[in-house]
Amino acid sequence: MKYSRVHIEAMGYELPPVVVTSEELESRLGPMYEKLRISPGQLEALTGISERRWWEKDQSLTDGAIKAGRKALTKTGVKAQDIGVLIYAGVCREHFEPATACAVADALGISSDAHVFDISNACLGVLNGIIDIANRIELGQVRAGLVVSAETAREIVEVTIDRMLTRRTMDAYTKGLATLTGGSGAIAVLVTDGSFGGSERHALVGGAIRTAPEHHRLCRWGLGDAVTLHREEALPQDMYTDGAAVLKHGVELGRATWADFLPEVDWTASDVDRVITHQVGGPHRDAILAALDIPAEKDFSTYAHLGNIGTVSLPITAALAQEREVLLPGHRVAFLGIGSGLNCLMLGLEW
């Protein structure tokens, strides 16, 4: 994938107000820890995550996406009526139908002739949305598009804790550990053809994608085996992650994608000034940087205090890196995205 007229014009984000520490979650798991003789502090030690943020219980996902979208638009001269496509790319959504994007488009005042729809691809959703808009811009179909996402981890973490306390087995602990890293947040990424006069936009050079769908069973979130007809009670969510296998095969896929990515954007590894990775946790970050031979000082991370926010993790980390002047004009920046499936997508930007 190569692009000549596509820019990230602005990013807006919304952080939830409720801070939940790993220590708090472990205190709730006290009976399980006692039975299995697990020492407190293991959650942070194994993941590198000390806290994450959750929405209030009555917070809607649409609300978070709308606020992030407004923030992105107000940073630029782009108006809602200029948006030719609006994509909601979260794993979490308000309903099966209609598309959550419809509610966001209505609130933002998006034009009635814009494309408005949802896409879903695990933690890669926002990057996939950027590529969809970029392709439309490159073809001359639209001048600007907005991809938004809002994720919530409160509900699935609560379910997972209840299940752990019921089963109190090491198998339940290891399968649920990754779920406990989950955080919440919202992001909006404004993508344009660069014709709106802004000075802060960042050129999208290109990208590369590789998939390993044979590993689609390693990380799953859904209704599990509970789906039957004529149920009167609510269907329970379930999340399962084989953390060791995801790490092993994810790193292998990342290495193969990196080998495709560098020649596609006509860079060498030493040309890359900064990388922003999907924020899974400490072991994943260390393994992927080592596999790609990227010095740790080129990375900027947020997982320690925001946890894994799914589709929001990488772009909100980039937005924070820009605010803190870690990403500077002239930098060559690599977005290194990976999601269950397994899918890997890397994008190169000239900041």
VOVEX-154182 format. One line per field, with one value per residue (C-alpha): residue in three letters; residue number from 1; x negated, y, z negated. Coordinates in nm, 4 decimals. Last residue first. Layout:
type: (ALA / ...)
seq: (NUM / ...)
px: (X / ...)
py: (Y / ...)
pz: (Z / ...)
END
This chain:
type: (TRP / GLU / LEU / GLY / LEU / MET / LEU / CYS / ASN / LEU / GLY / SER / GLY / ILE / GLY / LEU / PHE / ALA / VAL / ARG / HIS / GLY / PRO / LEU / LEU / VAL / GLU / ARG / GLU / GLN / ALA / LEU / ALA / ALA / THR / ILE / PRO / LEU / SER / VAL / THR / GLY / ILE / ASN / GLY / LEU / HIS / ALA / TYR / THR / SER / PHE / ASP / LYS / GLU / ALA / PRO / ILE / ASP / LEU / ALA / ALA / LEU / ILE / ALA / ASP / ARG / HIS / PRO / GLY / GLY / VAL / GLN / HIS / THR / ILE / VAL / ARG / ASP / VAL / ASP / SER / ALA / THR / TRP / ASP / VAL / GLU / PRO / LEU / PHE / ASP / ALA / TRP / THR / ALA / ARG / GLY / LEU / GLU / VAL / GLY / HIS / LYS / LEU / VAL / ALA / ALA / GLY / ASP / THR / TYR / MET / ASP / GLN / PRO / LEU / ALA / GLU / GLU / ARG / HIS / LEU / THR / VAL / ALA / ASP / GLY / LEU / GLY / TRP / ARG / CYS / LEU / ARG / HIS / HIS / GLU / PRO / ALA / THR / ARG / ILE / ALA / GLY / GLY / VAL / LEU / ALA / HIS / ARG / GLU / SER / GLY / GLY / PHE / SER / GLY / ASP / THR / VAL / LEU / VAL / ALA / ILE / ALA / GLY / SER / GLY / GLY / THR / LEU / THR / ALA / LEU / GLY / LYS / THR / TYR / ALA / ASP / MET / THR / ARG / ARG / THR / LEU / MET / ARG / ASP / ILE / THR / VAL / GLU / VAL / ILE / GLU / ARG / ALA / THR / GLU / ALA / SER / VAL / VAL / LEU / GLY / ALA / ARG / VAL / GLN / GLY / LEU / GLU / ILE / ARG / ASN / ALA / ILE / ASP / ILE / ILE / GLY / ASN / LEU / VAL / GLY / LEU / CYS / ALA / ASN / SER / ILE / ASP / PHE / VAL / HIS / ALA / ASP / SER / SER / ILE / GLY / LEU / ALA / ASP / ALA / VAL / ALA / CYS / ALA / THR / ALA / PRO / GLU / PHE / HIS / GLU / ARG / CYS / VAL / GLY / ALA / TYR / ILE / LEU / VAL / GLY / ILE / ASP / GLN / ALA / LYS / VAL / GLY / THR / LYS / THR / LEU / ALA / LYS / ARG / GLY / ALA / LYS / ILE / ALA / GLY / ASP / THR / LEU / SER / GLN / ASP / LYS / GLU / TRP / TRP / ARG / ARG / GLU / SER / ILE / GLY / THR / LEU / ALA / GLU / LEU / GLN / GLY / PRO / SER / ILE / ARG / LEU / LYS / GLU / TYR / MET / PRO / GLY / LEU / ARG / SER / GLU / LEU / GLU / GLU / SER / THR / VAL / VAL / VAL / PRO / PRO / LEU / GLU / TYR / GLY / MET / ALA / GLU / ILE / HIS / VAL / ARG / SER / TYR / LYS / MET)
seq: (351 / 350 / 349 / 348 / 347 / 346 / 345 / 344 / 343 / 342 / 341 / 340 / 339 / 338 / 337 / 336 / 335 / 334 / 333 / 332 / 331 / 330 / 329 / 328 / 327 / 326 / 325 / 324 / 323 / 322 / 321 / 320 / 319 / 318 / 317 / 316 / 315 / 314 / 313 / 312 / 311 / 310 / 309 / 308 / 307 / 306 / 305 / 304 / 303 / 302 / 301 / 300 / 299 / 298 / 297 / 296 / 295 / 294 / 293 / 292 / 291 / 290 / 289 / 288 / 287 / 286 / 285 / 284 / 283 / 282 / 281 / 280 / 279 / 278 / 277 / 276 / 275 / 274 / 273 / 272 / 271 / 270 / 269 / 268 / 267 / 266 / 265 / 264 / 263 / 262 / 261 / 260 / 259 / 258 / 257 / 256 / 255 / 254 / 253 / 252 / 251 / 250 / 249 / 248 / 247 / 246 / 245 / 244 / 243 / 242 / 241 / 240 / 239 / 238 / 237 / 236 / 235 / 234 / 233 / 232 / 231 / 230 / 229 / 228 / 227 / 226 / 225 / 224 / 223 / 222 / 221 / 220 / 219 / 218 / 217 / 216 / 215 / 214 / 213 / 212 / 211 / 210 / 209 / 208 / 207 / 206 / 205 / 204 / 203 / 202 / 201 / 200 / 199 / 198 / 197 / 196 / 195 / 194 / 193 / 192 / 191 / 190 / 189 / 188 / 187 / 186 / 185 / 184 / 183 / 182 / 181 / 180 / 179 / 178 / 177 / 176 / 175 / 174 / 173 / 172 / 171 / 170 / 169 / 168 / 167 / 166 / 165 / 164 / 163 / 162 / 161 / 160 / 159 / 158 / 157 / 156 / 155 / 154 / 153 / 152 / 151 / 150 / 149 / 148 / 147 / 146 / 145 / 144 / 143 / 142 / 141 / 140 / 139 / 138 / 137 / 136 / 135 / 134 / 133 / 132 / 131 / 130 / 129 / 128 / 127 / 126 / 125 / 124 / 123 / 122 / 121 / 120 / 119 / 118 / 117 / 116 / 115 / 114 / 113 / 112 / 111 / 110 / 109 / 108 / 107 / 106 / 105 / 104 / 103 / 102 / 101 / 100 / 99 / 98 / 97 / 96 / 95 / 94 / 93 / 92 / 91 / 90 / 89 / 88 / 87 / 86 / 85 / 84 / 83 / 82 / 81 / 80 / 79 / 78 / 77 / 76 / 75 / 74 / 73 / 72 / 71 / 70 / 69 / 68 / 67 / 66 / 65 / 64 / 63 / 62 / 61 / 60 / 59 / 58 / 57 / 56 / 55 / 54 / 53 / 52 / 51 / 50 / 49 / 48 / 47 / 46 / 45 / 44 / 43 / 42 / 41 / 40 / 39 / 38 / 37 / 36 / 35 / 34 / 33 / 32 / 31 / 30 / 29 / 28 / 27 / 26 / 25 / 24 / 23 / 22 / 21 / 20 / 19 / 18 / 17 / 16 / 15 / 14 / 13 / 12 / 11 / 10 / 9 / 8 / 7 / 6 / 5 / 4 / 3 / 2 / 1)
px: (-0.5034 / -0.5851 / -0.3678 / -0.4215 / -0.1445 / -0.1736 / 0.1148 / 0.1065 / 0.3958 / 0.4304 / 0.7336 / 0.6614 / 0.5171 / 0.1876 / 0.0875 / -0.2585 / -0.2221 / -0.5596 / -0.6674 / -0.9201 / -0.9794 / -0.9900 / -0.7609 / -0.7819 / -0.6301 / -0.7483 / -0.6138 / -0.3935 / -0.0790 / -0.2095 / -0.2791 / 0.0692 / 0.2298 / 0.0101 / 0.1103 / 0.4758 / 0.4200 / 0.2587 / 0.4911 / 0.8312 / 0.8917 / 0.8448 / 0.8056 / 0.5231 / 0.4205 / 0.4326 / 0.1659 / -0.1052 / 0.0253 / -0.0722 / -0.3881 / -0.6223 / -0.8888 / -1.2092 / -1.3914 / -1.3310 / -1.5616 / -1.3907 / -1.5474 / -1.2171 / -1.2102 / -1.3383 / -1.0735 / -0.8049 / -0.9166 / -0.9523 / -0.6112 / -0.4435 / -0.6034 / -0.5084 / -0.1440 / 0.1012 / 0.0690 / 0.0690 / -0.2588 / -0.3693 / -0.7146 / -0.9438 / -1.2377 / -1.2265 / -1.5085 / -1.7296 / -1.4923 / -1.5262 / -1.2535 / -1.1002 / -0.7416 / -0.6927 / -1.0563 / -1.0071 / -0.6612 / -0.7243 / -0.9983 / -0.7940 / -0.4987 / -0.7083 / -0.8437 / -0.4956 / -0.3589 / -0.6297 / -0.5677 / -0.1961 / -0.2618 / -0.4597 / -0.2644 / 0.0743 / -0.0450 / -0.1585 / 0.1550 / 0.4082 / 0.6955 / 1.0577 / 1.3407 / 1.7025 / 2.0165 / 2.3315 / 2.6653 / 2.9376 / 3.2112 / 3.5206 / 3.3518 / 3.5686 / 3.2821 / 2.9367 / 2.6149 / 2.4180 / 2.1236 / 1.9205 / 2.1200 / 1.8287 / 1.4610 / 1.1979 / 0.8191 / 0.6277 / 0.8996 / 0.8157 / 0.4624 / 0.5021 / 0.6004 / 0.2345 / 0.2554 / 0.0123 / 0.0542 / -0.1769 / -0.1707 / -0.1953 / -0.3278 / -0.0463 / -0.1404 / -0.0873 / 0.1283 / 0.0341 / 0.0438 / 0.4084 / 0.5138 / 0.8045 / 0.6528 / 0.4487 / 0.6442 / 0.7982 / 0.8096 / 0.9547 / 0.8898 / 1.1334 / 1.0646 / 1.2549 / 1.1505 / 1.1708 / 0.9178 / 0.8665 / 0.5721 / 0.8036 / 0.8975 / 0.5374 / 0.5458 / 0.8694 / 0.7260 / 0.4424 / 0.6724 / 0.9444 / 0.6816 / 0.5326 / 0.8697 / 1.1006 / 1.4134 / 1.6682 / 1.4203 / 1.2735 / 1.6202 / 1.7137 / 1.3825 / 1.4399 / 1.7905 / 1.6645 / 1.3772 / 1.6216 / 1.8471 / 1.5816 / 1.3783 / 1.5416 / 1.4259 / 1.5082 / 1.4100 / 1.4094 / 1.2907 / 1.3495 / 1.3223 / 1.2068 / 1.1742 / 1.3859 / 1.4047 / 1.0718 / 0.9306 / 0.6538 / 0.9174 / 1.1278 / 0.8190 / 0.7199 / 1.0701 / 1.0553 / 0.6948 / 0.7858 / 1.0776 / 0.8463 / 0.6206 / 0.9235 / 1.0388 / 0.7037 / 0.7874 / 1.0560 / 1.1537 / 1.4892 / 1.6323 / 1.9279 / 2.1021 / 2.1727 / 2.0883 / 2.1642 / 2.4550 / 2.6587 / 2.3811 / 2.2411 / 2.4076 / 2.1859 / 2.4767 / 2.6311 / 2.2963 / 2.2280 / 2.5711 / 2.5250 / 2.1716 / 2.3193 / 2.4533 / 2.8180 / 2.8039 / 2.6192 / 2.6447 / 2.4325 / 2.0919 / 1.7751 / 1.5132 / 1.4835 / 1.4459 / 1.7178 / 1.6627 / 1.7669 / 1.7217 / 1.7390 / 1.6777 / 1.6885 / 2.0317 / 1.8797 / 1.6383 / 1.2616 / 1.0747 / 0.8913 / 0.8610 / 1.2389 / 1.2890 / 1.0761 / 1.2383 / 1.5858 / 1.5031 / 1.3693 / 1.6879 / 1.9035 / 1.7086 / 1.7487 / 2.1223 / 2.1740 / 2.0180 / 2.2803 / 2.1856 / 2.4296 / 2.1760 / 1.9105 / 1.6408 / 1.3322 / 0.9634 / 0.6622 / 0.4033 / 0.0671 / 0.0114 / -0.3310 / -0.1574 / -0.3044 / -0.4232 / -0.1060 / 0.1201 / -0.1213 / -0.1074 / 0.0620 / -0.0989 / 0.0936 / 0.1491 / 0.4204 / 0.6798 / 0.5655 / 0.5528 / 0.9041 / 1.0411 / 0.8618 / 0.9847 / 1.1519 / 0.8228 / 0.6550 / 0.8814 / 0.8039 / 0.4272 / 0.4468 / 0.5788 / 0.9079 / 0.9274 / 1.2817 / 1.2990 / 1.2856 / 1.0341 / 1.1678 / 0.9605 / 0.9194 / 0.6805 / 0.6064 / 0.5240 / 0.3819 / 0.2919 / 0.3483 / 0.2270 / -0.0583 / 0.0254 / -0.1375 / 0.0000)
py: (1.3473 / 1.1349 / 0.8300 / 0.4569 / 0.2068 / -0.1532 / -0.4015 / -0.7446 / -0.9894 / -1.3091 / -1.3375 / -1.1451 / -0.8032 / -0.6409 / -0.2839 / -0.1346 / 0.2363 / 0.3487 / 0.7132 / 0.8989 / 1.2184 / 1.5458 / 1.7319 / 1.5784 / 1.2728 / 1.2699 / 1.6201 / 1.5297 / 1.6084 / 1.4036 / 1.1031 / 1.1365 / 1.1226 / 0.8281 / 0.6403 / 0.7163 / 0.5724 / 0.2471 / 0.1613 / 0.2646 / -0.0554 / -0.2632 / -0.0494 / -0.2559 / -0.0916 / 0.2846 / 0.3392 / 0.0846 / 0.0408 / 0.3931 / 0.3337 / 0.5365 / 0.3442 / 0.4774 / 0.4523 / 0.0753 / 0.0275 / -0.1600 / -0.4938 / -0.6186 / -0.9256 / -0.7247 / -0.4563 / -0.7254 / -0.9164 / -0.6124 / -0.4776 / -0.8181 / -0.8740 / -0.5247 / -0.5074 / -0.5182 / -0.1599 / -0.1865 / -0.0323 / 0.3250 / 0.3486 / 0.6488 / 0.7639 / 0.4973 / 0.5557 / 0.3017 / 0.0215 / 0.1156 / 0.3029 / 0.2765 / 0.2587 / -0.0861 / -0.1792 / -0.1341 / -0.2917 / -0.6343 / -0.7308 / -0.5661 / -0.7881 / -1.1042 / -0.9956 / -0.9031 / -1.2415 / -1.4209 / -1.1862 / -1.2597 / -1.6341 / -1.6430 / -1.3763 / -1.5159 / -1.8651 / -1.7547 / -1.5495 / -1.8151 / -1.5717 / -1.6433 / -1.3963 / -1.4784 / -1.2707 / -1.4018 / -1.4130 / -1.2452 / -1.4760 / -1.5764 / -1.8093 / -1.9214 / -2.0333 / -2.1186 / -1.9158 / -1.9994 / -2.1658 / -1.8461 / -1.5248 / -1.3254 / -1.2607 / -1.4934 / -1.5015 / -1.8083 / -1.9512 / -1.7391 / -1.8818 / -2.0359 / -1.6852 / -1.5752 / -1.2355 / -0.9884 / -0.6192 / -0.3487 / 0.0297 / 0.3578 / 0.7114 / 0.8676 / 1.2338 / 1.4071 / 1.7163 / 1.9964 / 2.2915 / 2.2849 / 2.4363 / 2.2077 / 2.0449 / 1.7751 / 1.4849 / 1.4153 / 1.1651 / 1.2644 / 1.0069 / 0.9837 / 0.7975 / 0.6684 / 0.4980 / 0.1853 / -0.0514 / -0.4268 / -0.5846 / -0.8222 / -0.9886 / -1.1012 / -1.2932 / -1.4782 / -1.7904 / -1.8114 / -1.7673 / -2.0033 / -2.2731 / -2.2121 / -2.2936 / -2.0886 / -2.1809 / -1.9415 / -1.6688 / -1.6838 / -1.6631 / -1.3588 / -1.1925 / -1.2649 / -1.1195 / -0.7986 / -0.7776 / -0.8207 / -0.5410 / -0.2844 / -0.3223 / -0.0529 / 0.0628 / 0.3699 / 0.4108 / 0.6785 / 0.7005 / 1.0314 / 1.0989 / 1.3808 / 1.4756 / 1.1912 / 0.9804 / 1.0950 / 0.7419 / 0.8318 / 0.9747 / 0.6587 / 0.4439 / 0.6596 / 0.6287 / 0.2480 / 0.2531 / 0.4714 / 0.2402 / -0.0607 / 0.1220 / 0.1892 / -0.1737 / -0.3420 / -0.4488 / -0.6952 / -0.6437 / -0.4691 / -0.2141 / 0.0159 / 0.2388 / 0.5900 / 0.6912 / 1.0604 / 1.1984 / 1.2919 / 1.5206 / 1.4603 / 1.6661 / 1.5389 / 1.3901 / 1.2227 / 1.0839 / 0.9350 / 0.7705 / 0.6282 / 0.5058 / 0.2697 / 0.0739 / -0.0146 / -0.2878 / -0.5327 / -0.2601 / -0.0131 / -0.1237 / -0.2790 / -0.4036 / -0.0455 / 0.0773 / 0.3388 / 0.4796 / 0.8185 / 0.8890 / 1.2062 / 1.4492 / 1.8073 / 1.8690 / 1.8064 / 2.0903 / 2.0668 / 2.3793 / 2.1826 / 2.1149 / 2.1433 / 1.8362 / 1.6059 / 1.7212 / 1.6740 / 1.3178 / 1.2330 / 1.3639 / 1.1680 / 0.8459 / 0.8767 / 0.9437 / 0.6556 / 0.4179 / 0.5115 / 0.5927 / 0.4596 / 0.2437 / 0.5150 / 0.4501 / 0.2548 / 0.3436 / 0.1166 / 0.0684 / -0.0888 / -0.2723 / -0.4325 / -0.7563 / -1.0345 / -0.8178 / -0.6079 / -0.9105 / -1.0918 / -0.8236 / -1.0387 / -1.3841 / -1.6751 / -1.9606 / -2.1157 / -2.1079 / -1.7720 / -1.6131 / -1.7391 / -1.6017 / -1.2668 / -1.2065 / -0.8816 / -0.7685 / -0.8565 / -0.6171 / -0.3352 / -0.3973 / -0.3863 / -0.0343 / 0.0977 / 0.4679 / 0.5858 / 0.9082 / 0.7695 / 0.9206 / 1.0857 / 1.1293 / 1.3548 / 1.3043 / 1.5463 / 1.5769 / 1.2311 / 1.2841 / 1.1150 / 1.2464 / 1.0199 / 0.6811 / 0.3387 / 0.0000)
pz: (-1.1040 / -0.8015 / -0.8518 / -0.7998 / -0.8703 / -0.9907 / -0.9906 / -1.1567 / -1.1736 / -1.3788 / -1.4065 / -1.7197 / -1.6507 / -1.5660 / -1.4894 / -1.4508 / -1.3682 / -1.2332 / -1.2580 / -1.0460 / -1.2369 / -1.0437 / -1.2805 / -1.6292 / -1.7972 / -2.1585 / -2.1957 / -2.4940 / -2.2965 / -2.0018 / -2.2224 / -2.3724 / -2.0276 / -1.9278 / -2.2436 / -2.1662 / -1.8169 / -1.9401 / -2.2276 / -2.0869 / -1.8885 / -2.2037 / -2.5152 / -2.6727 / -2.9990 / -3.0461 / -3.3152 / -3.2324 / -2.8766 / -2.7668 / -2.5627 / -2.3438 / -2.1514 / -1.9961 / -2.3310 / -2.3327 / -2.0347 / -1.7479 / -1.6521 / -1.5056 / -1.7324 / -2.0301 / -1.9884 / -1.9505 / -2.2597 / -2.4869 / -2.3939 / -2.4345 / -2.7765 / -2.8999 / -2.8037 / -2.5146 / -2.3902 / -2.0090 / -1.9046 / -1.8347 / -1.6809 / -1.6544 / -1.4400 / -1.1699 / -0.9189 / -1.1031 / -1.0050 / -0.6391 / -0.4594 / -0.1114 / -0.2409 / -0.0864 / -0.1509 / -0.5281 / -0.5517 / -0.4026 / -0.6511 / -0.9268 / -0.8336 / -0.8694 / -1.2095 / -1.3298 / -1.2267 / -1.4263 / -1.7209 / -1.7072 / -1.6872 / -2.0112 / -2.2009 / -2.1017 / -2.1987 / -2.5444 / -2.6102 / -2.5158 / -2.5549 / -2.6464 / -2.6802 / -2.7638 / -2.7648 / -2.9280 / -2.7435 / -2.9455 / -3.0713 / -2.8714 / -2.6257 / -2.3345 / -2.1104 / -2.2349 / -2.2543 / -2.5700 / -2.3984 / -2.3972 / -2.3799 / -2.2496 / -2.2921 / -2.1474 / -2.1494 / -2.0263 / -1.8011 / -1.4954 / -1.4733 / -1.1258 / -1.0186 / -1.0007 / -0.8315 / -0.6835 / -0.6085 / -0.4809 / -0.4876 / -0.3062 / -0.3274 / -0.5318 / -0.5608 / -0.8961 / -0.9379 / -1.1775 / -0.9357 / -0.8345 / -0.5007 / -0.4164 / -0.1070 / -0.2815 / -0.1324 / -0.4719 / -0.7607 / -1.0988 / -1.3705 / -1.6618 / -1.9851 / -2.2878 / -2.6116 / -2.8248 / -2.9800 / -2.9716 / -3.1530 / -3.3409 / -3.0116 / -2.9631 / -3.2923 / -3.2187 / -3.0549 / -3.3083 / -3.6073 / -3.4858 / -3.4242 / -3.7683 / -3.9188 / -4.1436 / -3.9442 / -4.0940 / -4.1795 / -3.8294 / -3.6710 / -3.8776 / -3.7879 / -3.4179 / -3.4235 / -3.5888 / -3.3395 / -3.0493 / -3.1759 / -3.2675 / -2.9478 / -2.7337 / -2.3927 / -2.1877 / -1.8249 / -1.5580 / -1.1970 / -1.0225 / -0.6513 / -0.4279 / -0.0602 / 0.0779 / 0.3961 / 0.5427 / 0.5643 / 0.3162 / 0.0825 / 0.0973 / 0.0340 / -0.2630 / -0.4111 / -0.4044 / -0.5297 / -0.8283 / -0.9090 / -0.9046 / -1.1497 / -1.3712 / -1.3610 / -1.4274 / -1.7844 / -1.6731 / -1.3091 / -1.3038 / -1.0630 / -1.1192 / -0.8619 / -0.7342 / -0.3741 / -0.3404 / -0.1338 / -0.4431 / -0.5655 / -0.9164 / -1.1890 / -1.4726 / -1.6694 / -1.3640 / -1.2462 / -1.5896 / -1.6029 / -1.2524 / -1.3273 / -1.5885 / -1.2913 / -1.3339 / -1.4403 / -1.6633 / -1.9229 / -2.1241 / -2.0042 / -2.1474 / -1.9026 / -1.7836 / -1.4247 / -1.3733 / -1.0257 / -0.8904 / -0.5195 / -0.3101 / -0.5963 / -0.4697 / -0.6284 / -0.9700 / -0.9066 / -0.8537 / -0.9605 / -1.2252 / -1.5995 / -1.6406 / -1.4222 / -1.6367 / -1.9594 / -1.8142 / -1.7155 / -2.0608 / -2.2203 / -1.9751 / -2.0329 / -2.4107 / -2.3845 / -2.1427 / -2.3921 / -2.6496 / -3.0089 / -3.2720 / -3.4545 / -3.4597 / -3.2018 / -3.2968 / -3.3180 / -3.3670 / -3.6365 / -3.7228 / -3.3954 / -3.3470 / -3.2483 / -3.4631 / -3.7535 / -3.7485 / -3.7779 / -4.0114 / -4.2803 / -4.5408 / -4.5737 / -4.4248 / -4.6700 / -4.4491 / -4.7269 / -4.8610 / -4.5168 / -4.4429 / -4.7707 / -4.7136 / -4.3579 / -4.4623 / -4.6141 / -4.2863 / -4.0963 / -4.3383 / -4.3175 / -3.9397 / -3.9803 / -3.8479 / -3.7554 / -3.6769 / -3.4720 / -3.1164 / -2.8717 / -2.5547 / -2.2402 / -1.9395 / -1.6517 / -1.3689 / -0.9978 / -0.9357 / -0.5718 / -0.2346 / 0.1009 / 0.2148 / 0.0676 / 0.1025 / 0.0000)
END
